[in-house]
């Protein structure tokens, strides 16, 4: 019985021993939403052979969307790398 308790204690990881914590996963979800929003802002109609669509040169599609997606990719890297401060109990 006592050996089971020891094995359980050994098998459980403490929160600080895990490579990614809950805050990392939350930050990764936020970064993924930024990436999705950036790609969504780049969506739109295309120019066809018979009709020119000037919306393909809009600021939203060539500046804001790619910038937001890039910020999302950088935030994803930071969310994976960052190690939260240890709190003392």
ZADOPA-193206 format. One record per atom (N, C-alpha, C, CB): residue number from 0; z, y negated, x; residue in one letter. Coordinates in steps of 0.2 Angstrom, whole numbers, plus 5000, padded with zeros to 4 digits. Glycine has a CB too. Layout:
N
<atom n="NUM" Z="Z" Y="Y" X="X" res="A"/>
...
This chain:
89
<atom n="0" Z="5000" Y="5006" X="5004" res="X"/>
<atom n="0" Z="5000" Y="5000" X="5000" res="X"/>
<atom n="0" Z="5000" Y="4994" X="5004" res="X"/>
<atom n="0" Z="5006" Y="5000" X="4995" res="X"/>
<atom n="1" Z="5004" Y="4994" X="5009" res="X"/>
<atom n="1" Z="5005" Y="4988" X="5014" res="X"/>
<atom n="1" Z="4998" Y="4987" X="5018" res="X"/>
<atom n="1" Z="5011" Y="4989" X="5018" res="X"/>
<atom n="2" Z="4995" Y="4993" X="5020" res="X"/>
<atom n="2" Z="4989" Y="4992" X="5024" res="X"/>
<atom n="2" Z="4983" Y="4989" X="5019" res="X"/>
<atom n="2" Z="4986" Y="4999" X="5026" res="X"/>
<atom n="3" Z="4983" Y="4990" X="5013" res="X"/>
<atom n="3" Z="4978" Y="4987" X="5008" res="X"/>
<atom n="3" Z="4979" Y="4979" X="5008" res="X"/>
<atom n="3" Z="4979" Y="4990" X="5001" res="X"/>
<atom n="4" Z="4985" Y="4977" X="5008" res="X"/>
<atom n="4" Z="4987" Y="4970" X="5008" res="X"/>
<atom n="4" Z="4984" Y="4967" X="5015" res="X"/>
<atom n="4" Z="4994" Y="4968" X="5007" res="X"/>
<atom n="5" Z="4985" Y="4970" X="5020" res="X"/>
<atom n="5" Z="4983" Y="4968" X="5027" res="X"/>
<atom n="5" Z="4975" Y="4967" X="5027" res="X"/>
<atom n="5" Z="4986" Y="4972" X="5032" res="X"/>
<atom n="6" Z="4972" Y="4973" X="5024" res="X"/>
<atom n="6" Z="4965" Y="4973" X="5024" res="X"/>
<atom n="6" Z="4962" Y="4967" X="5020" res="X"/>
<atom n="6" Z="4962" Y="4979" X="5022" res="X"/>
<atom n="7" Z="4965" Y="4966" X="5014" res="X"/>
<atom n="7" Z="4963" Y="4961" X="5010" res="X"/>
<atom n="7" Z="4964" Y="4954" X="5013" res="X"/>
<atom n="7" Z="4967" Y="4961" X="5003" res="X"/>
<atom n="8" Z="4969" Y="4953" X="5017" res="X"/>
<atom n="8" Z="4970" Y="4947" X="5020" res="X"/>
<atom n="8" Z="4965" Y="4946" X="5026" res="X"/>
<atom n="8" Z="4977" Y="4946" X="5023" res="X"/>
<atom n="9" Z="4963" Y="4951" X="5029" res="X"/>
<atom n="9" Z="4958" Y="4951" X="5034" res="X"/>
<atom n="9" Z="4951" Y="4949" X="5031" res="X"/>
<atom n="9" Z="4958" Y="4957" X="5038" res="X"/>
<atom n="10" Z="4950" Y="4952" X="5026" res="X"/>
<atom n="10" Z="4943" Y="4952" X="5023" res="X"/>
<atom n="10" Z="4942" Y="4945" X="5020" res="X"/>
<atom n="10" Z="4942" Y="4957" X="5018" res="X"/>
<atom n="11" Z="4947" Y="4942" X="5017" res="X"/>
<atom n="11" Z="4946" Y="4935" X="5014" res="X"/>
<atom n="11" Z="4945" Y="4930" X="5019" res="X"/>
<atom n="11" Z="4952" Y="4934" X="5009" res="X"/>
<atom n="12" Z="4940" Y="4926" X="5018" res="X"/>
<atom n="12" Z="4939" Y="4920" X="5023" res="X"/>
<atom n="12" Z="4942" Y="4914" X="5020" res="X"/>
<atom n="12" Z="4931" Y="4919" X="5024" res="X"/>
<atom n="13" Z="4945" Y="4911" X="5025" res="X"/>
<atom n="13" Z="4948" Y="4904" X="5022" res="X"/>
<atom n="13" Z="4942" Y="4899" X="5021" res="X"/>
<atom n="13" Z="4953" Y="4902" X="5028" res="X"/>
<atom n="14" Z="4944" Y="4894" X="5018" res="X"/>
<atom n="14" Z="4939" Y="4889" X="5016" res="X"/>
<atom n="14" Z="4935" Y="4886" X="5022" res="X"/>
<atom n="14" Z="4942" Y="4884" X="5011" res="X"/>
<atom n="15" Z="4939" Y="4885" X="5027" res="X"/>
<atom n="15" Z="4937" Y="4882" X="5033" res="X"/>
<atom n="15" Z="4932" Y="4886" X="5037" res="X"/>
<atom n="15" Z="4942" Y="4879" X="5037" res="X"/>
<atom n="16" Z="4933" Y="4893" X="5036" res="X"/>
<atom n="16" Z="4929" Y="4898" X="5040" res="X"/>
<atom n="16" Z="4922" Y="4899" X="5038" res="X"/>
<atom n="16" Z="4932" Y="4904" X="5041" res="X"/>
<atom n="17" Z="4921" Y="4897" X="5031" res="X"/>
<atom n="17" Z="4914" Y="4897" X="5028" res="X"/>
<atom n="17" Z="4909" Y="4892" X="5032" res="X"/>
<atom n="17" Z="4914" Y="4897" X="5021" res="X"/>
<atom n="18" Z="4903" Y="4894" X="5033" res="X"/>
<atom n="18" Z="4898" Y="4890" X="5036" res="X"/>
<atom n="18" Z="4896" Y="4884" X="5031" res="X"/>
<atom n="18" Z="4892" Y="4894" X="5038" res="X"/>
<atom n="19" Z="4896" Y="4885" X="5025" res="X"/>
<atom n="19" Z="4894" Y="4880" X="5020" res="X"/>
<atom n="19" Z="4899" Y="4880" X="5014" res="X"/>
<atom n="19" Z="4887" Y="4881" X="5017" res="X"/>
<atom n="20" Z="4902" Y="4874" X="5013" res="X"/>
<atom n="20" Z="4907" Y="4873" X="5008" res="X"/>
<atom n="20" Z="4903" Y="4871" X="5001" res="X"/>
<atom n="20" Z="4912" Y="4868" X="5010" res="X"/>
<atom n="21" Z="4907" Y="4870" X="4996" res="X"/>
<atom n="21" Z="4905" Y="4868" X="4990" res="X"/>
<atom n="21" Z="4902" Y="4861" X="4990" res="X"/>
<atom n="21" Z="4911" Y="4868" X="4984" res="X"/>
<atom n="22" Z="4904" Y="4857" X="4994" res="X"/>
<atom n="22" Z="4902" Y="4850" X="4995" res="X"/>
<atom n="22" Z="4895" Y="4850" X="4998" res="X"/>
<atom n="22" Z="4906" Y="4845" X="4999" res="X"/>
<atom n="23" Z="4894" Y="4855" X="5002" res="X"/>
<atom n="23" Z="4887" Y="4856" X="5005" res="X"/>
<atom n="23" Z="4882" Y="4858" X="5000" res="X"/>
<atom n="23" Z="4887" Y="4861" X="5011" res="X"/>
<atom n="24" Z="4884" Y="4862" X="4996" res="X"/>
<atom n="24" Z="4879" Y="4865" X="4990" res="X"/>
<atom n="24" Z="4878" Y="4859" X="4985" res="X"/>
<atom n="24" Z="4882" Y="4871" X="4987" res="X"/>
<atom n="25" Z="4883" Y="4855" X="4984" res="X"/>
<atom n="25" Z="4882" Y="4849" X="4979" res="X"/>
<atom n="25" Z="4877" Y="4844" X="4982" res="X"/>
<atom n="25" Z="4888" Y="4846" X="4977" res="X"/>
<atom n="26" Z="4878" Y="4843" X="4989" res="X"/>
<atom n="26" Z="4873" Y="4838" X="4992" res="X"/>
<atom n="26" Z="4866" Y="4841" X="4993" res="X"/>
<atom n="26" Z="4876" Y="4837" X="4999" res="X"/>
<atom n="27" Z="4866" Y="4848" X="4994" res="X"/>
<atom n="27" Z="4859" Y="4851" X="4994" res="X"/>
<atom n="27" Z="4856" Y="4850" X="4987" res="X"/>
<atom n="27" Z="4860" Y="4858" X="4996" res="X"/>
<atom n="28" Z="4859" Y="4851" X="4982" res="X"/>
<atom n="28" Z="4856" Y="4850" X="4975" res="X"/>
<atom n="28" Z="4854" Y="4843" X="4974" res="X"/>
<atom n="28" Z="4861" Y="4852" X="4970" res="X"/>
<atom n="29" Z="4858" Y="4838" X="4976" res="X"/>
<atom n="29" Z="4856" Y="4831" X="4975" res="X"/>
<atom n="29" Z="4850" Y="4830" X="4979" res="X"/>
<atom n="29" Z="4862" Y="4826" X="4977" res="X"/>
<atom n="30" Z="4849" Y="4832" X="4985" res="X"/>
<atom n="30" Z="4843" Y="4831" X="4990" res="X"/>
<atom n="30" Z="4837" Y="4835" X="4986" res="X"/>
<atom n="30" Z="4845" Y="4834" X="4997" res="X"/>
<atom n="31" Z="4838" Y="4841" X="4983" res="X"/>
<atom n="31" Z="4833" Y="4844" X="4980" res="X"/>
<atom n="31" Z="4830" Y="4840" X="4974" res="X"/>
<atom n="31" Z="4835" Y="4851" X="4978" res="X"/>
<atom n="32" Z="4835" Y="4837" X="4971" res="X"/>
<atom n="32" Z="4833" Y="4833" X="4965" res="X"/>
<atom n="32" Z="4829" Y="4826" X="4967" res="X"/>
<atom n="32" Z="4839" Y="4830" X="4961" res="X"/>
<atom n="33" Z="4831" Y="4824" X="4973" res="X"/>
<atom n="33" Z="4827" Y="4818" X="4976" res="X"/>
<atom n="33" Z="4820" Y="4820" X="4978" res="X"/>
<atom n="33" Z="4831" Y="4815" X="4982" res="X"/>
<atom n="34" Z="4819" Y="4826" X="4981" res="X"/>
<atom n="34" Z="4813" Y="4828" X="4983" res="X"/>
<atom n="34" Z="4808" Y="4830" X="4977" res="X"/>
<atom n="34" Z="4813" Y="4835" X="4987" res="X"/>
<atom n="35" Z="4811" Y="4833" X="4972" res="X"/>
<atom n="35" Z="4807" Y="4834" X="4965" res="X"/>
<atom n="35" Z="4805" Y="4827" X="4962" res="X"/>
<atom n="35" Z="4812" Y="4838" X="4960" res="X"/>
<atom n="36" Z="4810" Y="4822" X="4962" res="X"/>
<atom n="36" Z="4808" Y="4816" X="4959" res="X"/>
<atom n="36" Z="4803" Y="4812" X="4963" res="X"/>
<atom n="36" Z="4815" Y="4811" X="4959" res="X"/>
<atom n="37" Z="4803" Y="4813" X="4970" res="X"/>
<atom n="37" Z="4798" Y="4810" X="4974" res="X"/>
<atom n="37" Z="4791" Y="4813" X="4973" res="X"/>
<atom n="37" Z="4799" Y="4811" X="4981" res="X"/>
<atom n="38" Z="4791" Y="4820" X="4972" res="X"/>
<atom n="38" Z="4784" Y="4823" X="4970" res="X"/>
<atom n="38" Z="4782" Y="4821" X="4963" res="X"/>
<atom n="38" Z="4785" Y="4830" X="4971" res="X"/>
<atom n="39" Z="4787" Y="4820" X="4959" res="X"/>
<atom n="39" Z="4785" Y="4819" X="4952" res="X"/>
<atom n="39" Z="4782" Y="4812" X="4951" res="X"/>
<atom n="39" Z="4791" Y="4819" X="4947" res="X"/>
<atom n="40" Z="4785" Y="4807" X="4956" res="X"/>
<atom n="40" Z="4782" Y="4800" X="4956" res="X"/>
<atom n="40" Z="4775" Y="4800" X="4959" res="X"/>
<atom n="40" Z="4786" Y="4796" X="4960" res="X"/>
<atom n="41" Z="4773" Y="4805" X="4963" res="X"/>
<atom n="41" Z="4766" Y="4805" X="4966" res="X"/>
<atom n="41" Z="4761" Y="4808" X="4961" res="X"/>
<atom n="41" Z="4766" Y="4809" X="4972" res="X"/>
<atom n="42" Z="4763" Y="4811" X="4955" res="X"/>
<atom n="42" Z="4759" Y="4814" X="4951" res="X"/>
<atom n="42" Z="4755" Y="4809" X="4947" res="X"/>
<atom n="42" Z="4762" Y="4819" X="4946" res="X"/>
<atom n="43" Z="4749" Y="4811" X="4945" res="X"/>
<atom n="43" Z="4745" Y="4806" X="4940" res="X"/>
<atom n="43" Z="4738" Y="4809" X="4940" res="X"/>
<atom n="43" Z="4745" Y="4799" X="4943" res="X"/>
<atom n="44" Z="4734" Y="4805" X="4936" res="X"/>
<atom n="44" Z="4727" Y="4807" X="4935" res="X"/>
<atom n="44" Z="4723" Y="4806" X="4941" res="X"/>
<atom n="44" Z="4724" Y="4803" X="4929" res="X"/>
<atom n="45" Z="4718" Y="4809" X="4942" res="X"/>
<atom n="45" Z="4713" Y="4809" X="4948" res="X"/>
<atom n="45" Z="4707" Y="4805" X="4946" res="X"/>
<atom n="45" Z="4711" Y="4816" X="4950" res="X"/>
<atom n="46" Z="4703" Y="4803" X="4951" res="X"/>
<atom n="46" Z="4697" Y="4800" X="4950" res="X"/>
<atom n="46" Z="4691" Y="4805" X="4949" res="X"/>
<atom n="46" Z="4695" Y="4795" X="4956" res="X"/>
<atom n="47" Z="4687" Y="4805" X="4944" res="X"/>
<atom n="47" Z="4682" Y="4809" X="4943" res="X"/>
<atom n="47" Z="4675" Y="4807" X="4946" res="X"/>
<atom n="47" Z="4681" Y="4811" X="4936" res="X"/>
<atom n="48" Z="4670" Y="4811" X="4945" res="X"/>
<atom n="48" Z="4663" Y="4808" X="4948" res="X"/>
<atom n="48" Z="4661" Y="4803" X="4943" res="X"/>
<atom n="48" Z="4659" Y="4814" X="4948" res="X"/>
<atom n="49" Z="4662" Y="4803" X="4937" res="X"/>
<atom n="49" Z="4660" Y="4798" X="4932" res="X"/>
<atom n="49" Z="4664" Y="4792" X="4931" res="X"/>
<atom n="49" Z="4658" Y="4801" X="4926" res="X"/>
<atom n="50" Z="4671" Y="4792" X="4933" res="X"/>
<atom n="50" Z="4675" Y="4787" X="4931" res="X"/>
<atom n="50" Z="4680" Y="4786" X="4937" res="X"/>
<atom n="50" Z="4679" Y="4788" X="4925" res="X"/>
<atom n="51" Z="4681" Y="4780" X="4939" res="X"/>
<atom n="51" Z="4686" Y="4778" X="4945" res="X"/>
<atom n="51" Z="4692" Y="4776" X="4942" res="X"/>
<atom n="51" Z="4683" Y="4772" X="4949" res="X"/>
<atom n="52" Z="4698" Y="4779" X="4944" res="X"/>
<atom n="52" Z="4705" Y="4778" X="4942" res="X"/>
<atom n="52" Z="4708" Y="4774" X="4947" res="X"/>
<atom n="52" Z="4708" Y="4785" X="4940" res="X"/>
<atom n="53" Z="4709" Y="4767" X="4946" res="X"/>
<atom n="53" Z="4713" Y="4763" X="4951" res="X"/>
<atom n="53" Z="4720" Y="4765" X="4952" res="X"/>
<atom n="53" Z="4712" Y="4756" X="4949" res="X"/>
<atom n="54" Z="4723" Y="4769" X="4948" res="X"/>
<atom n="54" Z="4730" Y="4771" X="4948" res="X"/>
<atom n="54" Z="4731" Y="4775" X="4954" res="X"/>
<atom n="54" Z="4732" Y="4774" X="4942" res="X"/>
<atom n="55" Z="4726" Y="4778" X="4957" res="X"/>
<atom n="55" Z="4728" Y="4782" X="4963" res="X"/>
<atom n="55" Z="4730" Y="4778" X="4969" res="X"/>
<atom n="55" Z="4721" Y="4786" X="4965" res="X"/>
<atom n="56" Z="4729" Y="4771" X="4969" res="X"/>
<atom n="56" Z="4731" Y="4767" X="4974" res="X"/>
<atom n="56" Z="4738" Y="4763" X="4972" res="X"/>
<atom n="56" Z="4726" Y="4762" X="4976" res="X"/>
<atom n="57" Z="4741" Y="4765" X="4967" res="X"/>
<atom n="57" Z="4747" Y="4762" X="4965" res="X"/>
<atom n="57" Z="4753" Y="4762" X="4970" res="X"/>
<atom n="57" Z="4749" Y="4764" X="4958" res="X"/>
<atom n="58" Z="4757" Y="4757" X="4970" res="X"/>
<atom n="58" Z="4763" Y="4757" X="4974" res="X"/>
<atom n="58" Z="4767" Y="4763" X="4973" res="X"/>
<atom n="58" Z="4767" Y="4751" X="4974" res="X"/>
<atom n="59" Z="4768" Y="4765" X="4967" res="X"/>
<atom n="59" Z="4772" Y="4771" X="4965" res="X"/>
<atom n="59" Z="4770" Y="4777" X="4968" res="X"/>
<atom n="59" Z="4773" Y="4772" X="4957" res="X"/>
<atom n="60" Z="4763" Y="4778" X="4968" res="X"/>
<atom n="60" Z="4761" Y="4784" X="4971" res="X"/>
<atom n="60" Z="4760" Y="4785" X="4978" res="X"/>
<atom n="60" Z="4754" Y="4786" X="4968" res="X"/>
<atom n="61" Z="4759" Y="4779" X="4982" res="X"/>
<atom n="61" Z="4758" Y="4779" X="4989" res="X"/>
<atom n="61" Z="4764" Y="4777" X="4993" res="X"/>
<atom n="61" Z="4752" Y="4775" X="4991" res="X"/>
<atom n="62" Z="4769" Y="4774" X="4990" res="X"/>
<atom n="62" Z="4774" Y="4771" X="4994" res="X"/>
<atom n="62" Z="4781" Y="4774" X="4991" res="X"/>
<atom n="62" Z="4775" Y="4764" X="4993" res="X"/>
<atom n="63" Z="4782" Y="4773" X="4985" res="X"/>
<atom n="63" Z="4789" Y="4775" X="4982" res="X"/>
<atom n="63" Z="4790" Y="4782" X="4982" res="X"/>
<atom n="63" Z="4790" Y="4772" X="4975" res="X"/>
<atom n="64" Z="4785" Y="4786" X="4979" res="X"/>
<atom n="64" Z="4785" Y="4793" X="4979" res="X"/>
<atom n="64" Z="4786" Y="4797" X="4986" res="X"/>
<atom n="64" Z="4779" Y="4796" X="4975" res="X"/>
<atom n="65" Z="4782" Y="4795" X="4990" res="X"/>
<atom n="65" Z="4783" Y="4799" X="4997" res="X"/>
<atom n="65" Z="4789" Y="4796" X="5001" res="X"/>
<atom n="65" Z="4777" Y="4797" X="5002" res="X"/>
<atom n="66" Z="4791" Y="4790" X="5000" res="X"/>
<atom n="66" Z="4798" Y="4788" X="5003" res="X"/>
<atom n="66" Z="4804" Y="4792" X="5000" res="X"/>
<atom n="66" Z="4798" Y="4780" X="5002" res="X"/>
<atom n="67" Z="4804" Y="4792" X="4993" res="X"/>
<atom n="67" Z="4809" Y="4796" X="4990" res="X"/>
<atom n="67" Z="4809" Y="4803" X="4992" res="X"/>
<atom n="67" Z="4808" Y="4795" X="4982" res="X"/>
<atom n="68" Z="4803" Y="4806" X="4993" res="X"/>
<atom n="68" Z="4803" Y="4813" X="4995" res="X"/>
<atom n="68" Z="4806" Y="4814" X="5002" res="X"/>
<atom n="68" Z="4796" Y="4816" X="4994" res="X"/>
<atom n="69" Z="4804" Y="4809" X="5006" res="X"/>
<atom n="69" Z="4806" Y="4809" X="5013" res="X"/>
<atom n="69" Z="4813" Y="4809" X="5014" res="X"/>
<atom n="69" Z="4802" Y="4804" X="5017" res="X"/>
<atom n="70" Z="4816" Y="4804" X="5010" res="X"/>
<atom n="70" Z="4823" Y="4803" X="5010" res="X"/>
<atom n="70" Z="4827" Y="4809" X="5007" res="X"/>
<atom n="70" Z="4825" Y="4797" X="5005" res="X"/>
<atom n="71" Z="4824" Y="4813" X="5003" res="X"/>
<atom n="71" Z="4826" Y="4819" X="5000" res="X"/>
<atom n="71" Z="4827" Y="4825" X="5006" res="X"/>
<atom n="71" Z="4823" Y="4822" X="4994" res="X"/>
<atom n="72" Z="4821" Y="4825" X="5010" res="X"/>
<atom n="72" Z="4821" Y="4830" X="5015" res="X"/>
<atom n="72" Z="4826" Y="4828" X="5020" res="X"/>
<atom n="72" Z="4814" Y="4830" X="5018" res="X"/>
<atom n="73" Z="4827" Y="4822" X="5022" res="X"/>
<atom n="73" Z="4832" Y="4820" X="5027" res="X"/>
<atom n="73" Z="4839" Y="4822" X="5024" res="X"/>
<atom n="73" Z="4831" Y="4813" X="5029" res="X"/>
<atom n="74" Z="4840" Y="4820" X="5018" res="X"/>
<atom n="74" Z="4847" Y="4822" X="5015" res="X"/>
<atom n="74" Z="4848" Y="4829" X="5015" res="X"/>
<atom n="74" Z="4847" Y="4819" X="5008" res="X"/>
<atom n="75" Z="4843" Y="4833" X="5014" res="X"/>
<atom n="75" Z="4844" Y="4840" X="5014" res="X"/>
<atom n="75" Z="4846" Y="4843" X="5021" res="X"/>
<atom n="75" Z="4837" Y="4844" X="5012" res="X"/>
<atom n="76" Z="4843" Y="4840" X="5026" res="X"/>
<atom n="76" Z="4845" Y="4842" X="5033" res="X"/>
<atom n="76" Z="4852" Y="4840" X="5034" res="X"/>
<atom n="76" Z="4840" Y="4838" X="5038" res="X"/>
<atom n="77" Z="4854" Y="4834" X="5032" res="X"/>
<atom n="77" Z="4861" Y="4831" X="5033" res="X"/>
<atom n="77" Z="4866" Y="4836" X="5029" res="X"/>
<atom n="77" Z="4861" Y="4824" X="5031" res="X"/>
<atom n="78" Z="4864" Y="4837" X="5023" res="X"/>
<atom n="78" Z="4868" Y="4842" X="5018" res="X"/>
<atom n="78" Z="4870" Y="4848" X="5022" res="X"/>
<atom n="78" Z="4865" Y="4843" X="5011" res="X"/>
<atom n="79" Z="4865" Y="4851" X="5025" res="X"/>
<atom n="79" Z="4866" Y="4858" X="5028" res="X"/>
<atom n="79" Z="4870" Y="4857" X="5035" res="X"/>
<atom n="79" Z="4859" Y="4861" X="5030" res="X"/>
<atom n="80" Z="4869" Y="4852" X="5038" res="X"/>
<atom n="80" Z="4872" Y="4851" X="5045" res="X"/>
<atom n="80" Z="4879" Y="4848" X="5044" res="X"/>
<atom n="80" Z="4868" Y="4846" X="5049" res="X"/>
<atom n="81" Z="4881" Y="4844" X="5040" res="X"/>
<atom n="81" Z="4887" Y="4841" X="5039" res="X"/>
<atom n="81" Z="4893" Y="4846" X="5038" res="X"/>
<atom n="81" Z="4887" Y="4836" X="5033" res="X"/>
<atom n="82" Z="4898" Y="4844" X="5042" res="X"/>
<atom n="82" Z="4904" Y="4848" X="5041" res="X"/>
<atom n="82" Z="4910" Y="4844" X="5038" res="X"/>
<atom n="82" Z="4906" Y="4852" X="5048" res="X"/>
<atom n="83" Z="4912" Y="4845" X="5032" res="X"/>
<atom n="83" Z="4917" Y="4841" X="5029" res="X"/>
<atom n="83" Z="4924" Y="4841" X="5033" res="X"/>
<atom n="83" Z="4919" Y="4843" X="5022" res="X"/>
<atom n="84" Z="4927" Y="4836" X="5033" res="X"/>
<atom n="84" Z="4934" Y="4835" X="5037" res="X"/>
<atom n="84" Z="4939" Y="4840" X="5034" res="X"/>
<atom n="84" Z="4937" Y="4828" X="5036" res="X"/>
<atom n="85" Z="4943" Y="4843" X="5038" res="X"/>
<atom n="85" Z="4948" Y="4848" X="5036" res="X"/>
<atom n="85" Z="4954" Y="4844" X="5033" res="X"/>
<atom n="85" Z="4950" Y="4852" X="5042" res="X"/>
<atom n="86" Z="4956" Y="4847" X="5028" res="X"/>
<atom n="86" Z="4962" Y="4844" X="5025" res="X"/>
<atom n="86" Z="4968" Y="4848" X="5026" res="X"/>
<atom n="86" Z="4961" Y="4843" X="5017" res="X"/>
<atom n="87" Z="4973" Y="4845" X="5028" res="X"/>
<atom n="87" Z="4979" Y="4849" X="5029" res="X"/>
<atom n="87" Z="4983" Y="4850" X="5023" res="X"/>
<atom n="87" Z="4983" Y="4845" X="5035" res="X"/>
<atom n="88" Z="4985" Y="4856" X="5022" res="X"/>
<atom n="88" Z="4989" Y="4858" X="5016" res="X"/>
<atom n="88" Z="4997" Y="4858" X="5018" res="X"/>
<atom n="88" Z="4987" Y="4865" X="5013" res="X"/>
